[in-house]
Amino acid sequence: MMHISDLAIPYLKIAKQNYKIIEKNGVTNETLSRYFTECFNDICSAMSLYKCWVCVRCMELCKFSYGWGDKPDACPTCGEKTIYEVATFQARASYVGETFQWAFWLLLKNQYGIESRPTSDITRLYDLEIRPDVVIEAKGSPKYIVNPDGSHSQLGRAGMTRSDTKKKAFANAKEWSMRFQNGHFFVVTNAIPNELRAYRNDTVKAIYDVTKKNQLESLIFDLKTIGIVGKT
Ligand SMILES: [Zn+2]
């Protein structure tokens, strides 16, 4: 179910604008990466999710010491270590997660004619439903942030390379599979750690890095194999 507050956040608009990258140049590793990266950049700028820091000791003294990017070891104004990052992974997680979900939803629909239903419930176990027994969990997050001064801040642990994200996806797959024992639970992401390449288990059908053309096409092949045919 879509919440009213979600409608104000331009996920779909951002995806549609950036989809021009794929329309213009087709599906390649480069265009897929650029498409998702630009969607992340746009949501971070729309919601001001930049990487920045502030010195709390300076604030106490009604002075302001802050900057873009990674925090320095000590405050350049007062020299103390009372420096904190403002927007953290938790602040960005739901925005970038929804952005990735909508960007992937649009890619499936426009490029392959596959319709899926986004779920926005808090209790959801997956993000996109293609058929009641065929669902997709979308786990994507940016590798870096572009700050207003043009600096790039690396975030590290994007997509499924973050252990919390991985655990959540596996737990959701397990719970869902109790309801649909012969169902198909796919995970799509923009980053896969080595140990999860070509991974599958009893509950996770497959994990694909959909910024890679060959992995995206494997997913489409898997979907066709289980009877999901796109409209063209
Ligand atoms: Zn300070």
Boltz pocket constraint, residues with backbone or C-beta under 6 A from the ligand:
constraints:
  - pocket:
      binder: B
      contacts: [[A, 55], [A, 56], [A, 57], [A, 58], [A, 65], [A, 75], [A, 76], [A, 77], [A, 78], [A, 79], [A, 80], [A, 82]]
      max_distance: 6.0
